[in-house]
Amino acid sequence: MSDLKTQFEKAAQEAQKLPKKPDNDTLLRLYAYYKQATVGDVSGKRPGFMDMVGQAKYDAWAKVKGTSNEAAMQSYVDLVNQLKG
């Protein structure tokens, strides 16, 4: 577990320095995996219709609801490694 946590923390730093900004769908997947790994399942009410960005983030996070934090960490690490290409 500690090895995965180290890889996850490294990937989180590398995600900030990607050579090319990912598209919005990829950014939402990164956000969802990160939040699932660090916070757990999404909770609270979905943002209102005036907050389009908040809704997109909430919906992306809700899609990975039930994923263990280890699986979310691994998915995040895999996605960042793929983006580094």
N, CA, C and O atoms as a Maestro MAE file, in Angstrom:
{
 s_m_m2io_version
 :::
 2.0.0
}

f_m_ct {
 s_m_title
 :::
 protein
 m_atom[340] {
  # First column is atom index #
  i_m_mmod_type
  r_m_x_coord
  r_m_y_coord
  r_m_z_coord
  i_m_residue_number
  s_m_chain_name
  s_m_pdb_residue_name
  s_m_pdb_atom_name
  i_m_atomic_number
  :::
  1 25 0.829 -1.202 0.000 1 A "MET " " N  " 7
  2 3 0.000 0.000 0.000 1 A "MET " " CA " 6
  3 2 0.864 1.252 0.000 1 A "MET " " C  " 6
  4 15 0.576 2.196 -0.736 1 A "MET " " O  " 8
  5 25 1.915 1.279 0.809 2 A "SER " " N  " 7
  6 3 2.742 2.483 0.886 2 A "SER " " CA " 6
  7 2 3.433 2.760 -0.444 2 A "SER " " C  " 6
  8 15 3.640 3.919 -0.802 2 A "SER " " O  " 8
  9 25 3.796 1.700 -1.188 3 A "ASP " " N  " 7
  10 3 4.409 1.884 -2.499 3 A "ASP " " CA " 6
  11 2 3.416 2.540 -3.461 3 A "ASP " " C  " 6
  12 15 3.785 3.440 -4.216 3 A "ASP " " O  " 8
  13 25 2.173 2.098 -3.437 4 A "LEU " " N  " 7
  14 3 1.136 2.685 -4.287 4 A "LEU " " CA " 6
  15 2 0.886 4.133 -3.892 4 A "LEU " " C  " 6
  16 15 0.713 4.996 -4.753 4 A "LEU " " O  " 8
  17 25 0.867 4.399 -2.589 5 A "LYS " " N  " 7
  18 3 0.661 5.775 -2.120 5 A "LYS " " CA " 6
  19 2 1.795 6.678 -2.599 5 A "LYS " " C  " 6
  20 15 1.551 7.824 -2.977 5 A "LYS " " O  " 8
  21 25 3.014 6.184 -2.589 6 A "THR " " N  " 7
  22 3 4.157 6.948 -3.085 6 A "THR " " CA " 6
  23 2 4.011 7.220 -4.575 6 A "THR " " C  " 6
  24 15 4.240 8.340 -5.031 6 A "THR " " O  " 8
  25 25 3.629 6.193 -5.335 7 A "GLN " " N  " 7
  26 3 3.415 6.361 -6.778 7 A "GLN " " CA " 6
  27 2 2.297 7.375 -7.036 7 A "GLN " " C  " 6
  28 15 2.394 8.203 -7.942 7 A "GLN " " O  " 8
  29 25 1.242 7.299 -6.232 8 A "PHE " " N  " 7
  30 3 0.107 8.209 -6.376 8 A "PHE " " CA " 6
  31 2 0.539 9.654 -6.125 8 A "PHE " " C  " 6
  32 15 0.202 10.550 -6.899 8 A "PHE " " O  " 8
  33 25 1.275 9.874 -5.052 9 A "GLU " " N  " 7
  34 3 1.735 11.228 -4.726 9 A "GLU " " CA " 6
  35 2 2.659 11.772 -5.815 9 A "GLU " " C  " 6
  36 15 2.590 12.950 -6.165 9 A "GLU " " O  " 8
  37 25 3.522 10.908 -6.346 10 A "LYS " " N  " 7
  38 3 4.417 11.313 -7.434 10 A "LYS " " CA " 6
  39 2 3.599 11.653 -8.681 10 A "LYS " " C  " 6
  40 15 3.871 12.649 -9.352 10 A "LYS " " O  " 8
  41 25 2.601 10.827 -8.989 11 A "ALA " " N  " 7
  42 3 1.756 11.069 -10.163 11 A "ALA " " CA " 6
  43 2 0.983 12.380 -10.019 11 A "ALA " " C  " 6
  44 15 0.788 13.098 -11.000 11 A "ALA " " O  " 8
  45 25 0.544 12.690 -8.796 12 A "ALA " " N  " 7
  46 3 -0.185 13.938 -8.560 12 A "ALA " " CA " 6
  47 2 0.710 15.142 -8.859 12 A "ALA " " C  " 6
  48 15 0.244 16.143 -9.402 12 A "ALA " " O  " 8
  49 25 1.988 15.045 -8.507 13 A "GLN " " N  " 7
  50 3 2.932 16.123 -8.811 13 A "GLN " " CA " 6
  51 2 3.197 16.194 -10.310 13 A "GLN " " C  " 6
  52 15 3.264 17.280 -10.886 13 A "GLN " " O  " 8
  53 25 3.347 15.032 -10.935 14 A "GLU " " N  " 7
  54 3 3.619 14.995 -12.372 14 A "GLU " " CA " 6
  55 2 2.431 15.491 -13.186 14 A "GLU " " C  " 6
  56 15 2.615 16.061 -14.261 14 A "GLU " " O  " 8
  57 25 1.231 15.284 -12.696 15 A "ALA " " N  " 7
  58 3 0.029 15.724 -13.406 15 A "ALA " " CA " 6
  59 2 0.009 17.249 -13.558 15 A "ALA " " C  " 6
  60 15 -0.570 17.782 -14.505 15 A "ALA " " O  " 8
  61 25 0.644 17.936 -12.618 16 A "GLN " " N  " 7
  62 3 0.706 19.398 -12.681 16 A "GLN " " CA " 6
  63 2 1.698 19.885 -13.746 16 A "GLN " " C  " 6
  64 15 1.662 21.046 -14.151 16 A "GLN " " O  " 8
  65 25 2.582 18.987 -14.193 17 A "LYS " " N  " 7
  66 3 3.655 19.385 -15.110 17 A "LYS " " CA " 6
  67 2 3.580 18.662 -16.453 17 A "LYS " " C  " 6
  68 15 4.597 18.508 -17.129 17 A "LYS " " O  " 8
  69 25 2.401 18.224 -16.840 18 A "LEU " " N  " 7
  70 3 2.275 17.512 -18.113 18 A "LEU " " CA " 6
  71 2 2.661 18.436 -19.263 18 A "LEU " " C  " 6
  72 15 2.367 19.631 -19.228 18 A "LEU " " O  " 8
  73 25 3.323 17.882 -20.287 19 A "PRO " " N  " 7
  74 3 3.769 18.719 -21.398 19 A "PRO " " CA " 6
  75 2 2.615 19.346 -22.175 19 A "PRO " " C  " 6
  76 15 2.759 20.424 -22.751 19 A "PRO " " O  " 8
  77 25 1.471 18.664 -22.187 20 A "LYS " " N  " 7
  78 3 0.311 19.164 -22.924 20 A "LYS " " CA " 6
  79 2 -0.913 19.031 -22.028 20 A "LYS " " C  " 6
  80 15 -1.109 18.003 -21.380 20 A "LYS " " O  " 8
  81 25 -1.735 20.075 -21.994 21 A "LYS " " N  " 7
  82 3 -2.941 20.032 -21.156 21 A "LYS " " CA " 6
  83 2 -3.923 19.010 -21.730 21 A "LYS " " C  " 6
  84 15 -4.260 19.067 -22.912 21 A "LYS " " O  " 8
  85 25 -4.382 18.074 -20.892 22 A "PRO " " N  " 7
  86 3 -5.350 17.070 -21.354 22 A "PRO " " CA " 6
  87 2 -6.700 17.705 -21.706 22 A "PRO " " C  " 6
  88 15 -7.004 18.821 -21.285 22 A "PRO " " O  " 8
  89 25 -7.495 16.977 -22.479 23 A "ASP " " N  " 7
  90 3 -8.837 17.463 -22.808 23 A "ASP " " CA " 6
  91 2 -9.710 17.422 -21.548 23 A "ASP " " C  " 6
  92 15 -9.333 16.836 -20.533 23 A "ASP " " O  " 8
  93 25 -10.870 18.048 -21.636 24 A "ASN " " N  " 7
  94 3 -11.748 18.171 -20.463 24 A "ASN " " CA " 6
  95 2 -12.179 16.827 -19.898 24 A "ASN " " C  " 6
  96 15 -12.225 16.668 -18.678 24 A "ASN " " O  " 8
  97 25 -12.497 15.850 -20.754 25 A "ASP " " N  " 7
  98 3 -12.914 14.535 -20.262 25 A "ASP " " CA " 6
  99 2 -11.808 13.878 -19.444 25 A "ASP " " C  " 6
  100 15 -12.066 13.275 -18.402 25 A "ASP " " O  " 8
  101 25 -10.582 14.004 -19.926 26 A "THR " " N  " 7
  102 3 -9.443 13.426 -19.215 26 A "THR " " CA " 6
  103 2 -9.209 14.157 -17.897 26 A "THR " " C  " 6
  104 15 -8.922 13.529 -16.878 26 A "THR " " O  " 8
  105 25 -9.328 15.466 -17.917 27 A "LEU " " N  " 7
  106 3 -9.170 16.245 -16.685 27 A "LEU " " CA " 6
  107 2 -10.223 15.832 -15.648 27 A "LEU " " C  " 6
  108 15 -9.928 15.742 -14.457 27 A "LEU " " O  " 8
  109 25 -11.439 15.585 -16.112 28 A "LEU " " N  " 7
  110 3 -12.496 15.154 -15.184 28 A "LEU " " CA " 6
  111 2 -12.207 13.774 -14.627 28 A "LEU " " C  " 6
  112 15 -12.479 13.514 -13.455 28 A "LEU " " O  " 8
  113 25 -11.660 12.881 -15.447 29 A "ARG " " N  " 7
  114 3 -11.292 11.551 -14.952 29 A "ARG " " CA " 6
  115 2 -10.184 11.665 -13.907 29 A "ARG " " C  " 6
  116 15 -10.237 10.997 -12.874 29 A "ARG " " O  " 8
  117 25 -9.184 12.505 -14.168 30 A "LEU " " N  " 7
  118 3 -8.113 12.723 -13.190 30 A "LEU " " CA " 6
  119 2 -8.700 13.236 -11.875 30 A "LEU " " C  " 6
  120 15 -8.353 12.757 -10.796 30 A "LEU " " O  " 8
  121 25 -9.584 14.209 -11.987 31 A "TYR " " N  " 7
  122 3 -10.221 14.784 -10.798 31 A "TYR " " CA " 6
  123 2 -10.976 13.707 -10.017 31 A "TYR " " C  " 6
  124 15 -10.835 13.588 -8.800 31 A "TYR " " O  " 8
  125 25 -11.778 12.926 -10.742 32 A "ALA " " N  " 7
  126 3 -12.609 11.904 -10.085 32 A "ALA " " CA " 6
  127 2 -11.755 10.861 -9.375 32 A "ALA " " C  " 6
  128 15 -12.034 10.510 -8.229 32 A "ALA " " O  " 8
  129 25 -10.724 10.366 -10.039 33 A "TYR " " N  " 7
  130 3 -9.854 9.361 -9.414 33 A "TYR " " CA " 6
  131 2 -9.136 9.952 -8.204 33 A "TYR " " C  " 6
  132 15 -9.003 9.292 -7.173 33 A "TYR " " O  " 8
  133 25 -8.674 11.195 -8.329 34 A "TYR " " N  " 7
  134 3 -7.960 11.834 -7.224 34 A "TYR " " CA " 6
  135 2 -8.886 11.981 -6.009 34 A "TYR " " C  " 6
  136 15 -8.517 11.626 -4.890 34 A "TYR " " O  " 8
  137 25 -10.087 12.508 -6.247 35 A "LYS " " N  " 7
  138 3 -11.023 12.712 -5.145 35 A "LYS " " CA " 6
  139 2 -11.446 11.379 -4.522 35 A "LYS " " C  " 6
  140 15 -11.562 11.274 -3.301 35 A "LYS " " O  " 8
  141 25 -11.675 10.364 -5.356 36 A "GLN " " N  " 7
  142 3 -12.078 9.054 -4.843 36 A "GLN " " CA " 6
  143 2 -10.956 8.464 -3.989 36 A "GLN " " C  " 6
  144 15 -11.212 7.855 -2.950 36 A "GLN " " O  " 8
  145 25 -9.718 8.649 -4.431 37 A "ALA " " N  " 7
  146 3 -8.570 8.104 -3.699 37 A "ALA " " CA " 6
  147 2 -8.323 8.840 -2.388 37 A "ALA " " C  " 6
  148 15 -7.918 8.226 -1.401 37 A "ALA " " O  " 8
  149 25 -8.562 10.144 -2.368 38 A "THR " " N  " 7
  150 3 -8.216 10.929 -1.187 38 A "THR " " CA " 6
  151 2 -9.385 11.189 -0.244 38 A "THR " " C  " 6
  152 15 -9.177 11.362 0.957 38 A "THR " " O  " 8
  153 25 -10.615 11.220 -0.767 39 A "VAL " " N  " 7
  154 3 -11.781 11.556 0.051 39 A "VAL " " CA " 6
  155 2 -12.726 10.365 0.204 39 A "VAL " " C  " 6
  156 15 -13.303 10.155 1.271 39 A "VAL " " O  " 8
  157 25 -12.878 9.593 -0.865 40 A "GLY " " N  " 7
  158 3 -13.844 8.489 -0.857 40 A "GLY " " CA " 6
  159 2 -15.027 8.829 -1.735 40 A "GLY " " C  " 6
  160 15 -14.925 9.675 -2.623 40 A "GLY " " O  " 8
  161 25 -16.143 8.179 -1.493 41 A "ASP " " N  " 7
  162 3 -17.332 8.391 -2.317 41 A "ASP " " CA " 6
  163 2 -17.825 9.831 -2.237 41 A "ASP " " C  " 6
  164 15 -17.747 10.488 -1.198 41 A "ASP " " O  " 8
  165 25 -18.334 10.292 -3.374 42 A "VAL " " N  " 7
  166 3 -18.917 11.627 -3.446 42 A "VAL " " CA " 6
  167 2 -20.096 11.709 -2.477 42 A "VAL " " C  " 6
  168 15 -20.827 10.737 -2.291 42 A "VAL " " O  " 8
  169 25 -20.269 12.865 -1.872 43 A "SER " " N  " 7
  170 3 -21.389 13.058 -0.957 43 A "SER " " CA " 6
  171 2 -21.927 14.466 -1.144 43 A "SER " " C  " 6
  172 15 -21.317 15.291 -1.824 43 A "SER " " O  " 8
  173 25 -23.052 14.727 -0.544 44 A "GLY " " N  " 7
  174 3 -23.653 16.047 -0.663 44 A "GLY " " CA " 6
  175 2 -24.526 16.147 -1.904 44 A "GLY " " C  " 6
  176 15 -24.654 15.197 -2.676 44 A "GLY " " O  " 8
  177 25 -25.119 17.314 -2.073 45 A "LYS " " N  " 7
  178 3 -26.015 17.532 -3.189 45 A "LYS " " CA " 6
  179 2 -25.238 17.936 -4.437 45 A "LYS " " C  " 6
  180 15 -24.188 18.573 -4.359 45 A "LYS " " O  " 8
  181 25 -25.773 17.554 -5.574 46 A "ARG " " N  " 7
  182 3 -25.187 17.950 -6.859 46 A "ARG " " CA " 6
  183 2 -25.365 19.464 -7.012 46 A "ARG " " C  " 6
  184 15 -26.431 19.993 -6.695 46 A "ARG " " O  " 8
  185 25 -24.327 20.167 -7.496 47 A "PRO " " N  " 7
  186 3 -24.443 21.618 -7.679 47 A "PRO " " CA " 6
  187 2 -25.606 21.981 -8.612 47 A "PRO " " C  " 6
  188 15 -26.019 21.178 -9.449 47 A "PRO " " O  " 8
  189 25 -26.113 23.177 -8.456 48 A "GLY " " N  " 7
  190 3 -27.233 23.655 -9.260 48 A "GLY " " CA " 6
  191 2 -26.872 23.878 -10.724 48 A "GLY " " C  " 6
  192 15 -25.700 23.827 -11.097 48 A "GLY " " O  " 8
  193 25 -27.879 24.123 -11.543 49 A "PHE " " N  " 7
  194 3 -27.673 24.219 -12.987 49 A "PHE " " CA " 6
  195 2 -26.820 25.405 -13.395 49 A "PHE " " C  " 6
  196 15 -26.303 25.426 -14.512 49 A "PHE " " O  " 8
  197 25 -26.660 26.375 -12.543 50 A "MET " " N  " 7
  198 3 -25.815 27.532 -12.868 50 A "MET " " CA " 6
  199 2 -24.324 27.203 -12.729 50 A "MET " " C  " 6
  200 15 -23.480 27.914 -13.273 50 A "MET " " O  " 8
  201 25 -24.006 26.150 -12.018 51 A "ASP " " N  " 7
  202 3 -22.608 25.750 -11.796 51 A "ASP " " CA " 6
  203 2 -22.276 24.556 -12.692 51 A "ASP " " C  " 6
  204 15 -22.249 23.413 -12.235 51 A "ASP " " O  " 8
  205 25 -22.025 24.835 -13.965 52 A "MET " " N  " 7
  206 3 -21.775 23.770 -14.937 52 A "MET " " CA " 6
  207 2 -20.488 22.998 -14.619 52 A "MET " " C  " 6
  208 15 -20.450 21.773 -14.740 52 A "MET " " O  " 8
  209 25 -19.458 23.704 -14.221 53 A "VAL " " N  " 7
  210 3 -18.190 23.049 -13.900 53 A "VAL " " CA " 6
  211 2 -18.370 22.162 -12.671 53 A "VAL " " C  " 6
  212 15 -17.904 21.023 -12.650 53 A "VAL " " O  " 8
  213 25 -19.038 22.680 -11.663 54 A "GLY " " N  " 7
  214 3 -19.296 21.905 -10.453 54 A "GLY " " CA " 6
  215 2 -20.106 20.650 -10.747 54 A "GLY " " C  " 6
  216 15 -19.843 19.588 -10.182 54 A "GLY " " O  " 8
  217 25 -21.087 20.772 -11.628 55 A "GLN " " N  " 7
  218 3 -21.891 19.615 -12.013 55 A "GLN " " CA " 6
  219 2 -21.037 18.568 -12.714 55 A "GLN " " C  " 6
  220 15 -21.147 17.376 -12.423 55 A "GLN " " O  " 8
  221 25 -20.190 19.008 -13.632 56 A "ALA " " N  " 7
  222 3 -19.335 18.075 -14.376 56 A "ALA " " CA " 6
  223 2 -18.393 17.341 -13.422 56 A "ALA " " C  " 6
  224 15 -18.204 16.130 -13.541 56 A "ALA " " O  " 8
  225 25 -17.805 18.072 -12.479 57 A "LYS " " N  " 7
  226 3 -16.911 17.447 -11.506 57 A "LYS " " CA " 6
  227 2 -17.671 16.463 -10.623 57 A "LYS " " C  " 6
  228 15 -17.200 15.353 -10.376 57 A "LYS " " O  " 8
  229 25 -18.835 16.866 -10.151 58 A "TYR " " N  " 7
  230 3 -19.657 16.003 -9.300 58 A "TYR " " CA " 6
  231 2 -20.024 14.726 -10.054 58 A "TYR " " C  " 6
  232 15 -19.902 13.625 -9.517 58 A "TYR " " O  " 8
  233 25 -20.472 14.878 -11.300 59 A "ASP " " N  " 7
  234 3 -20.890 13.725 -12.100 59 A "ASP " " CA " 6
  235 2 -19.721 12.773 -12.369 59 A "ASP " " C  " 6
  236 15 -19.885 11.554 -12.311 59 A "ASP " " O  " 8
  237 25 -18.548 13.328 -12.662 60 A "ALA " " N  " 7
  238 3 -17.367 12.490 -12.913 60 A "ALA " " CA " 6
  239 2 -17.003 11.704 -11.657 60 A "ALA " " C  " 6
  240 15 -16.700 10.512 -11.725 60 A "ALA " " O  " 8
  241 25 -17.037 12.374 -10.524 61 A "TRP " " N  " 7
  242 3 -16.706 11.720 -9.254 61 A "TRP " " CA " 6
  243 2 -17.749 10.659 -8.923 61 A "TRP " " C  " 6
  244 15 -17.405 9.583 -8.435 61 A "TRP " " O  " 8
  245 25 -19.025 10.954 -9.187 62 A "ALA " " N  " 7
  246 3 -20.107 10.004 -8.895 62 A "ALA " " CA " 6
  247 2 -19.962 8.728 -9.728 62 A "ALA " " C  " 6
  248 15 -20.380 7.655 -9.294 62 A "ALA " " O  " 8
  249 25 -19.371 8.840 -10.924 63 A "LYS " " N  " 7
  250 3 -19.187 7.660 -11.786 63 A "LYS " " CA " 6
  251 2 -18.253 6.627 -11.172 63 A "LYS " " C  " 6
  252 15 -18.367 5.438 -11.471 63 A "LYS " " O  " 8
  253 25 -17.332 7.061 -10.318 64 A "VAL " " N  " 7
  254 3 -16.381 6.122 -9.709 64 A "VAL " " CA " 6
  255 2 -16.766 5.771 -8.268 64 A "VAL " " C  " 6
  256 15 -15.975 5.188 -7.527 64 A "VAL " " O  " 8
  257 25 -17.983 6.133 -7.888 65 A "LYS " " N  " 7
  258 3 -18.468 5.832 -6.537 65 A "LYS " " CA " 6
  259 2 -18.386 4.327 -6.288 65 A "LYS " " C  " 6
  260 15 -18.748 3.524 -7.148 65 A "LYS " " O  " 8
  261 25 -17.911 3.963 -5.117 66 A "GLY " " N  " 7
  262 3 -17.785 2.553 -4.766 66 A "GLY " " CA " 6
  263 2 -16.421 1.971 -5.072 66 A "GLY " " C  " 6
  264 15 -16.114 0.859 -4.642 66 A "GLY " " O  " 8
  265 25 -15.598 2.703 -5.807 67 A "THR " " N  " 7
  266 3 -14.243 2.255 -6.112 67 A "THR " " CA " 6
  267 2 -13.388 2.400 -4.856 67 A "THR " " C  " 6
  268 15 -13.449 3.425 -4.178 67 A "THR " " O  " 8
  269 25 -12.596 1.384 -4.547 68 A "SER " " N  " 7
  270 3 -11.734 1.480 -3.368 68 A "SER " " CA " 6
  271 2 -10.681 2.559 -3.593 68 A "SER " " C  " 6
  272 15 -10.368 2.906 -4.732 68 A "SER " " O  " 8
  273 25 -10.140 3.086 -2.499 69 A "ASN " " N  " 7
  274 3 -9.133 4.128 -2.684 69 A "ASN " " CA " 6
  275 2 -7.876 3.577 -3.357 69 A "ASN " " C  " 6
  276 15 -7.204 4.300 -4.092 69 A "ASN " " O  " 8
  277 25 -7.550 2.302 -3.115 70 A "GLU " " N  " 7
  278 3 -6.388 1.701 -3.784 70 A "GLU " " CA " 6
  279 2 -6.609 1.616 -5.296 70 A "GLU " " C  " 6
  280 15 -5.714 1.939 -6.077 70 A "GLU " " O  " 8
  281 25 -7.810 1.180 -5.706 71 A "ALA " " N  " 7
  282 3 -8.115 1.074 -7.129 71 A "ALA " " CA " 6
  283 2 -8.129 2.459 -7.781 71 A "ALA " " C  " 6
  284 15 -7.673 2.621 -8.913 71 A "ALA " " O  " 8
  285 25 -8.649 3.450 -7.067 72 A "ALA " " N  " 7
  286 3 -8.681 4.817 -7.599 72 A "ALA " " CA " 6
  287 2 -7.263 5.364 -7.731 72 A "ALA " " C  " 6
  288 15 -6.945 6.029 -8.717 72 A "ALA " " O  " 8
  289 25 -6.405 5.089 -6.743 73 A "MET " " N  " 7
  290 3 -5.007 5.517 -6.826 73 A "MET " " CA " 6
  291 2 -4.326 4.895 -8.047 73 A "MET " " C  " 6
  292 15 -3.633 5.575 -8.803 73 A "MET " " O  " 8
  293 25 -4.537 3.596 -8.221 74 A "GLN " " N  " 7
  294 3 -3.906 2.898 -9.344 74 A "GLN " " CA " 6
  295 2 -4.416 3.446 -10.676 74 A "GLN " " C  " 6
  296 15 -3.627 3.629 -11.603 74 A "GLN " " O  " 8
  297 25 -5.697 3.708 -10.787 75 A "SER " " N  " 7
  298 3 -6.263 4.269 -12.022 75 A "SER " " CA " 6
  299 2 -5.679 5.650 -12.295 75 A "SER " " C  " 6
  300 15 -5.383 5.986 -13.442 75 A "SER " " O  " 8
  301 25 -5.513 6.447 -11.246 76 A "TYR " " N  " 7
  302 3 -4.939 7.782 -11.382 76 A "TYR " " CA " 6
  303 2 -3.491 7.682 -11.870 76 A "TYR " " C  " 6
  304 15 -3.099 8.376 -12.808 76 A "TYR " " O  " 8
  305 25 -2.706 6.821 -11.234 77 A "VAL " " N  " 7
  306 3 -1.299 6.632 -11.619 77 A "VAL " " CA " 6
  307 2 -1.214 6.168 -13.071 77 A "VAL " " C  " 6
  308 15 -0.406 6.687 -13.841 77 A "VAL " " O  " 8
  309 25 -2.040 5.199 -13.449 78 A "ASP " " N  " 7
  310 3 -2.033 4.683 -14.818 78 A "ASP " " CA " 6
  311 2 -2.380 5.775 -15.830 78 A "ASP " " C  " 6
  312 15 -1.752 5.867 -16.884 78 A "ASP " " O  " 8
  313 25 -3.373 6.596 -15.513 79 A "LEU " " N  " 7
  314 3 -3.792 7.658 -16.420 79 A "LEU " " CA " 6
  315 2 -2.700 8.708 -16.572 79 A "LEU " " C  " 6
  316 15 -2.431 9.157 -17.686 79 A "LEU " " O  " 8
  317 25 -2.072 9.103 -15.478 80 A "VAL " " N  " 7
  318 3 -0.990 10.103 -15.556 80 A "VAL " " CA " 6
  319 2 0.181 9.531 -16.376 80 A "VAL " " C  " 6
  320 15 0.752 10.232 -17.210 80 A "VAL " " O  " 8
  321 25 0.531 8.273 -16.140 81 A "ASN " " N  " 7
  322 3 1.619 7.658 -16.908 81 A "ASN " " CA " 6
  323 2 1.289 7.614 -18.394 81 A "ASN " " C  " 6
  324 15 2.164 7.816 -19.237 81 A "ASN " " O  " 8
  325 25 0.043 7.354 -18.708 82 A "GLN " " N  " 7
  326 3 -0.404 7.320 -20.106 82 A "GLN " " CA " 6
  327 2 -0.286 8.729 -20.725 82 A "GLN " " C  " 6
  328 15 0.119 8.866 -21.880 82 A "GLN " " O  " 8
  329 25 -0.634 9.753 -19.969 83 A "LEU " " N  " 7
  330 3 -0.580 11.127 -20.463 83 A "LEU " " CA " 6
  331 2 0.855 11.608 -20.661 83 A "LEU " " C  " 6
  332 15 1.137 12.417 -21.544 83 A "LEU " " O  " 8
  333 25 1.753 11.097 -19.824 84 A "LYS " " N  " 7
  334 3 3.168 11.476 -19.973 84 A "LYS " " CA " 6
  335 2 3.739 10.900 -21.267 84 A "LYS " " C  " 6
  336 15 4.664 11.451 -21.864 84 A "LYS " " O  " 8
  337 25 3.152 9.765 -21.683 85 A "GLY " " N  " 7
  338 3 3.494 9.086 -22.918 85 A "GLY " " CA " 6
  339 2 4.915 8.886 -23.126 85 A "GLY " " C  " 6
  340 15 5.317 8.321 -24.143 85 A "GLY " " O  " 8
  :::
 }
 m_bond[339] {
  # First column is bond index #
  i_m_from
  i_m_to
  i_m_order
  :::
  1 1 2 1
  2 2 3 1
  3 3 4 2
  4 3 5 1
  5 5 6 1
  6 6 7 1
  7 7 8 2
  8 7 9 1
  9 9 10 1
  10 10 11 1
  11 11 12 2
  12 11 13 1
  13 13 14 1
  14 14 15 1
  15 15 16 2
  16 15 17 1
  17 17 18 1
  18 18 19 1
  19 19 20 2
  20 19 21 1
  21 21 22 1
  22 22 23 1
  23 23 24 2
  24 23 25 1
  25 25 26 1
  26 26 27 1
  27 27 28 2
  28 27 29 1
  29 29 30 1
  30 30 31 1
  31 31 32 2
  32 31 33 1
  33 33 34 1
  34 34 35 1
  35 35 36 2
  36 35 37 1
  37 37 38 1
  38 38 39 1
  39 39 40 2
  40 39 41 1
  41 41 42 1
  42 42 43 1
  43 43 44 2
  44 43 45 1
  45 45 46 1
  46 46 47 1
  47 47 48 2
  48 47 49 1
  49 49 50 1
  50 50 51 1
  51 51 52 2
  52 51 53 1
  53 53 54 1
  54 54 55 1
  55 55 56 2
  56 55 57 1
  57 57 58 1
  58 58 59 1
  59 59 60 2
  60 59 61 1
  61 61 62 1
  62 62 63 1
  63 63 64 2
  64 63 65 1
  65 65 66 1
  66 66 67 1
  67 67 68 2
  68 67 69 1
  69 69 70 1
  70 70 71 1
  71 71 72 2
  72 71 73 1
  73 73 74 1
  74 74 75 1
  75 75 76 2
  76 75 77 1
  77 77 78 1
  78 78 79 1
  79 79 80 2
  80 79 81 1
  81 81 82 1
  82 82 83 1
  83 83 84 2
  84 83 85 1
  85 85 86 1
  86 86 87 1
  87 87 88 2
  88 87 89 1
  89 89 90 1
  90 90 91 1
  91 91 92 2
  92 91 93 1
  93 93 94 1
  94 94 95 1
  95 95 96 2
  96 95 97 1
  97 97 98 1
  98 98 99 1
  99 99 100 2
  100 99 101 1
  101 101 102 1
  102 102 103 1
  103 103 104 2
  104 103 105 1
  105 105 106 1
  106 106 107 1
  107 107 108 2
  108 107 109 1
  109 109 110 1
  110 110 111 1
  111 111 112 2
  112 111 113 1
  113 113 114 1
  114 114 115 1
  115 115 116 2
  116 115 117 1
  117 117 118 1
  118 118 119 1
  119 119 120 2
  120 119 121 1
  121 121 122 1
  122 122 123 1
  123 123 124 2
  124 123 125 1
  125 125 126 1
  126 126 127 1
  127 127 128 2
  128 127 129 1
  129 129 130 1
  130 130 131 1
  131 131 132 2
  132 131 133 1
  133 133 134 1
  134 134 135 1
  135 135 136 2
  136 135 137 1
  137 137 138 1
  138 138 139 1
  139 139 140 2
  140 139 141 1
  141 141 142 1
  142 142 143 1
  143 143 144 2
  144 143 145 1
  145 145 146 1
  146 146 147 1
  147 147 148 2
  148 147 149 1
  149 149 150 1
  150 150 151 1
  151 151 152 2
  152 151 153 1
  153 153 154 1
  154 154 155 1
  155 155 156 2
  156 155 157 1
  157 157 158 1
  158 158 159 1
  159 159 160 2
  160 159 161 1
  161 161 162 1
  162 162 163 1
  163 163 164 2
  164 163 165 1
  165 165 166 1
  166 166 167 1
  167 167 168 2
  168 167 169 1
  169 169 170 1
  170 170 171 1
  171 171 172 2
  172 171 173 1
  173 173 174 1
  174 174 175 1
  175 175 176 2
  176 175 177 1
  177 177 178 1
  178 178 179 1
  179 179 180 2
  180 179 181 1
  181 181 182 1
  182 182 183 1
  183 183 184 2
  184 183 185 1
  185 185 186 1
  186 186 187 1
  187 187 188 2
  188 187 189 1
  189 189 190 1
  190 190 191 1
  191 191 192 2
  192 191 193 1
  193 193 194 1
  194 194 195 1
  195 195 196 2
  196 195 197 1
  197 197 198 1
  198 198 199 1
  199 199 200 2
  200 199 201 1
  201 201 202 1
  202 202 203 1
  203 203 204 2
  204 203 205 1
  205 205 206 1
  206 206 207 1
  207 207 208 2
  208 207 209 1
  209 209 210 1
  210 210 211 1
  211 211 212 2
  212 211 213 1
  213 213 214 1
  214 214 215 1
  215 215 216 2
  216 215 217 1
  217 217 218 1
  218 218 219 1
  219 219 220 2
  220 219 221 1
  221 221 222 1
  222 222 223 1
  223 223 224 2
  224 223 225 1
  225 225 226 1
  226 226 227 1
  227 227 228 2
  228 227 229 1
  229 229 230 1
  230 230 231 1
  231 231 232 2
  232 231 233 1
  233 233 234 1
  234 234 235 1
  235 235 236 2
  236 235 237 1
  237 237 238 1
  238 238 239 1
  239 239 240 2
  240 239 241 1
  241 241 242 1
  242 242 243 1
  243 243 244 2
  244 243 245 1
  245 245 246 1
  246 246 247 1
  247 247 248 2
  248 247 249 1
  249 249 250 1
  250 250 251 1
  251 251 252 2
  252 251 253 1
  253 253 254 1
  254 254 255 1
  255 255 256 2
  256 255 257 1
  257 257 258 1
  258 258 259 1
  259 259 260 2
  260 259 261 1
  261 261 262 1
  262 262 263 1
  263 263 264 2
  264 263 265 1
  265 265 266 1
  266 266 267 1
  267 267 268 2
  268 267 269 1
  269 269 270 1
  270 270 271 1
  271 271 272 2
  272 271 273 1
  273 273 274 1
  274 274 275 1
  275 275 276 2
  276 275 277 1
  277 277 278 1
  278 278 279 1
  279 279 280 2
  280 279 281 1
  281 281 282 1
  282 282 283 1
  283 283 284 2
  284 283 285 1
  285 285 286 1
  286 286 287 1
  287 287 288 2
  288 287 289 1
  289 289 290 1
  290 290 291 1
  291 291 292 2
  292 291 293 1
  293 293 294 1
  294 294 295 1
  295 295 296 2
  296 295 297 1
  297 297 298 1
  298 298 299 1
  299 299 300 2
  300 299 301 1
  301 301 302 1
  302 302 303 1
  303 303 304 2
  304 303 305 1
  305 305 306 1
  306 306 307 1
  307 307 308 2
  308 307 309 1
  309 309 310 1
  310 310 311 1
  311 311 312 2
  312 311 313 1
  313 313 314 1
  314 314 315 1
  315 315 316 2
  316 315 317 1
  317 317 318 1
  318 318 319 1
  319 319 320 2
  320 319 321 1
  321 321 322 1
  322 322 323 1
  323 323 324 2
  324 323 325 1
  325 325 326 1
  326 326 327 1
  327 327 328 2
  328 327 329 1
  329 329 330 1
  330 330 331 1
  331 331 332 2
  332 331 333 1
  333 333 334 1
  334 334 335 1
  335 335 336 2
  336 335 337 1
  337 337 338 1
  338 338 339 1
  339 339 340 2
  :::
 }
}
